[in-house]
Every structure is written in C-alpha cells, then in structure tokens.
Amino acid sequence: MESFNKKLFLLQQEIDAISKDSKNGFFGSKYFDINSLIYNLKPLLKKYHLLLLQPLSNNEVHSIIQDVDSDKRVVSSIELPDIKDPQKLGSCITYFRRYTLQSLLGLMADDDDGNLSSDKSDKKVEQPKEDTRTWLSETQFQATLGGTKEQALTVMQQFRMKKIYKDKIKSKFKL
C-alpha cells in the first residue's frame, strides 16, 4: 500500500493543465468550471483510493482529500464573507470550492475571472496571502474567554480561528 503523500504526489503528476472551459458572461473572461474539474479528477481519485469532500462548516468552505486506506487527510479552507443574498453567497461558495481545491492540489491556473478582469489597466493586483497561523483549539478558546482584553487581542493576532470563536471573543471584550 502506498503512503498518503505518495498517492497525492502521483495524483498531481497525472493532472493535466486546467483548461478554462467556461466563460463569465458579465466580464467576458474565461475560468475553469468546478464541475469539469471534479469530473476529470474523479477517475484519478478512484485510482489512488482518495476521497474528495467539500463541506461547508463554521462559515467556511473546505476542500478535503482523504485517503480511504488510512483516513489521513489534507484540508484547504477559506472563510466565507458575510453575504445575505443567497444567489451571491452561492456564487461565492462555488468560487471558493474551485480555489480551495486548486490550492489543495497545487494546480496552476491564472485568475482572470471576477473583479480582477474588470480592471482594464495594467496595474498589478496583489493576491491575499494564505493564513498560515495555527488554528485555535477549543481549550485555547475557553482560556482566552477567561483572560484579559490584552490577552484576547494577542490570541486574535497569533491564531487562526473559527468565525464563531472570533465573534464570541470580539463580543466579550468589545473589540
């Protein structure tokens, strides 16, 4: 049986370049469709006994690849913005599913859909950096609630956390 990392490595070697097969009617740009990507990815996932999950949890979109043989997994996630319009939220979820999966698999594709393509100037748009901070645990969260405002501010700067934790800390300490 191959290791989980070996399976991921072999899977990445077999993935062809992502072709942008869909067109954004509003901006006139092309993008790769999540359904096409998953359709092309499924035979490789099956070949290497890997499972793709893309759940929504704690106001975040997650892409998870799990090894069926060992239950090891790798996760990419991003927090959803506060959007009340269900259609806009659905579009955002689809967009985040695409890009968390792209990030998780280390796939290369230029982003020319969405607002980036609406700027016709030659200005460079700086992409947000991935948050590499450690996730705040339940125990650390509870300890933070029992601490001071200064400690809470430090925790918020040093840790990545679920939105519900962030909201409770902000509310308790009036941040």
N, C-alpha and C positions, 0 to 999 in steps of 0.2 A: 504494500500500500504506500502511495506517495504522500509526502508531507503536505500539509495545507499550503505552505508557502510555495512549494514546488508546483502544486496544482495551479495556483494563481499565476505563477511565472509562465507556465506552459499555456494557460488560457490567454494571457496577454500577448504571447508570441503569435497566436493564431488569429487575433482580432485584426481585421483589415482596417484601413483608414476609414474614419467615419465620413460617409458622404452626406452632404447637406441635401436631402431629398425633398424637403418641404419648403414652402415659400410663405413668408409673412406678408399678407396682403396689405397691411397698413403701412409697413415700412419698405416693402419691396425687396426685402433681404431674404436670404436662404438660411435654413437651420436644419439640424438633424432631428428627426422625429423620434420621440421616446419609444413609440410602438415599433418602429422599424429597428431601432437599436436592440430592443428586447427580443424581437423576432429573430434577429441574426445572432444574438447572444445565447438563446436557449439551447441550441444543439451543443454548443461548447460547454455550457453549464452542466448539461446532462453527461457529456463525455467525461468530465472531470469530477462528477458527483458533487457539484456545488449548487446551492440554492440561493436565488435572489429574492430578497424581501424588500419592500419599500413602504413600511408603515409610517403613519403619522402618529406621533406621540409627544405629549407635553409641548404642543405648539411647534413641533419641529418635523421636518421631512427627513427621513432616514433612508439610506440605501445600505443594505446589509448583504454581504456574501458570506454564506455559512457553508462549512464543509459538512456534508451529510455523513461522512465516515467518522469524523472526530468531534463534531459540534464546535470546532473552532470557528471564529468569525472575524470579519473586518467590517468596520462601520464608517460611513461618511454621513454627516448630518448638518443641517442648517436650520436656524430658527426662522419661522415664518413672520413676516411683518404683520402688524395689526391692520387687517383689511376687513371691512364689514360687507362689501359687495361680494356675494357668493361666486359670481362669474369671474371677477378679478382674482379672488382667492383661488379658484380652480385653476386659472391660468398660471398663477404663481406656483402652485403645488406642482403642476406639470413641468414648469421651467426648472424648479428646484430638484425634481426627480431626475431630470435629464442631467443636470450639472453635478449632483451628488454622485450619480452613477459614473459619469465621465471622470470625476475626480478620483473616485474609489478605484477605478480600473486603470488610471493613469493614461487615459485616452487623449490624444491630441486633436483639438478642433478649434478653429478660430471662432470667436463670438462676434457675429455680425448681425444678430437679430436684436430685437428690443430697442431700447433707447440708444444704445451705442451707435447703431447705424443711422439714427435720426440726426446726429451731429455731422453735418457735411463738411465741417472744417477739418484741417489736418492735425488738430490738437490730439495729443495722446490722452487717453482716459486711463487713470490709474485703477487697476483692479484691486478690490479689497483683499487683504491678506487673510489666509486661513488662521483661525484661532487655535493656537497650539497649547493653550493653557490646560492644566489638569482639571478634570471635572470635579466639582464639589460633591462630596459624599453626603448622604443623609445625616451621618454623625457630625460632620463638619458644619452642615447647615444648622442643625439643632444647637450646636455650640455657639455659632455666630449669633443666633437669636438671643442667647443668654449673655452675650458680650456687650461691649460698648459701641457707640456710633463709630468711633475711630477704627475699632477692630472690624466692624462691618464694612467700612469703606475699603480697608486693606483687603479683605476677603473678596469683595466685588472686583477689585483690580487684579488680584492674583489668580482667581479661579474662573473657569468657565462653569456655567450653571444652568439648570433648567429655568425656564421663564417663570414658573410658579415660585421657585426659590427667590429669584431676583425680585419679583413683585412683593413677596412677603417681607423680605429684608428692607426694601425701599419703604414699604408701608410702615413697618415697625419703627424704623429710625428716621422717618420723614425725609428721605433722601430724594 
